[in-house]
Amino acid sequence: MGRTIELPDDLYERARAWIERNGGFSSVEELVSFLIEEFISEDEDVDYSEEEEEEIKERLRKLGYL
């Protein structure tokens, strides 16, 4: 299924509070996965499906970037 990554308690709580204020993610795990994927993909040519691209755009809109 996946791996477990440990975060300092204060960072986890800040991420959880950020999600509550800004939305766009259902959990800290989803936010962390998204951020890692975005960070790593900057070095790669990634071809997103149309559905994935729309999901990313919607998340960025909710975050105020678009």
Backbone torsions as a table, in degrees:
resi	resn	phi	psi	omega
1	MET	NA	-51.5	-178.4
2	GLY	179.6	-171.4	180.0
3	ARG	-116.5	158.4	175.7
4	THR	-99.7	131.6	176.5
5	ILE	-120.5	130.6	179.4
6	GLU	-90.2	138.0	175.6
7	LEU	-122.5	148.5	172.9
8	PRO	-59.3	143.9	-177.4
9	ASP	-54.3	-41.8	-177.4
10	ASP	-66.1	-37.4	178.3
11	LEU	-67.7	-42.1	177.9
12	TYR	-59.7	-45.8	-179.3
13	GLU	-66.1	-37.7	176.4
14	ARG	-64.2	-41.4	178.8
15	ALA	-65.8	-42.3	178.9
16	ARG	-62.0	-44.1	178.9
17	ALA	-65.1	-38.8	178.6
18	TRP	-62.2	-43.1	178.6
19	ILE	-61.7	-42.9	179.5
20	GLU	-61.3	-38.4	-179.6
21	ARG	-75.8	-39.4	-169.4
22	ASN	-106.5	-21.7	-179.2
23	GLY	68.6	-166.4	178.2
24	GLY	90.7	-16.1	-179.9
25	PHE	-137.4	146.0	-177.9
26	SER	-91.5	-12.4	-178.3
27	SER	-162.0	165.4	175.3
28	VAL	-63.5	-37.9	179.7
29	GLU	-60.3	-41.7	179.2
30	GLU	-65.4	-41.7	177.5
31	LEU	-61.5	-47.4	-179.2
32	VAL	-62.5	-43.8	178.6
33	SER	-60.8	-44.1	179.1
34	PHE	-61.4	-47.6	-178.3
35	LEU	-63.8	-41.9	178.1
36	ILE	-63.1	-45.6	180.0
37	GLU	-60.7	-44.8	179.6
38	GLU	-63.8	-43.2	-179.1
39	PHE	-64.0	-47.8	-178.2
40	ILE	-68.0	-39.1	-175.5
41	SER	-69.1	-14.2	176.4
42	GLU	-61.6	-26.1	-179.5
43	ASP	-95.2	-2.1	-175.3
44	GLU	-124.1	154.5	169.2
45	ASP	-86.6	110.2	-177.7
46	VAL	-111.6	129.0	175.1
47	ASP	-102.5	106.3	177.5
48	TYR	-85.3	145.5	172.6
49	SER	-68.2	163.4	179.2
50	GLU	-58.6	-40.2	179.3
51	GLU	-64.0	-44.5	179.0
52	GLU	-63.6	-41.7	179.9
53	GLU	-62.6	-41.5	178.3
54	GLU	-66.0	-38.3	178.3
55	GLU	-63.7	-42.7	178.3
56	ILE	-63.7	-45.0	178.9
57	LYS	-60.9	-41.3	179.8
58	GLU	-64.1	-42.0	178.1
59	ARG	-63.1	-42.7	178.9
60	LEU	-65.3	-35.5	175.7
61	ARG	-62.7	-45.6	-179.7
62	LYS	-63.7	-28.9	179.1
63	LEU	-84.9	-7.8	177.7
64	GLY	89.2	12.5	-179.7
65	TYR	-86.7	-20.4	179.3
66	LEU	-123.1	NA	NA
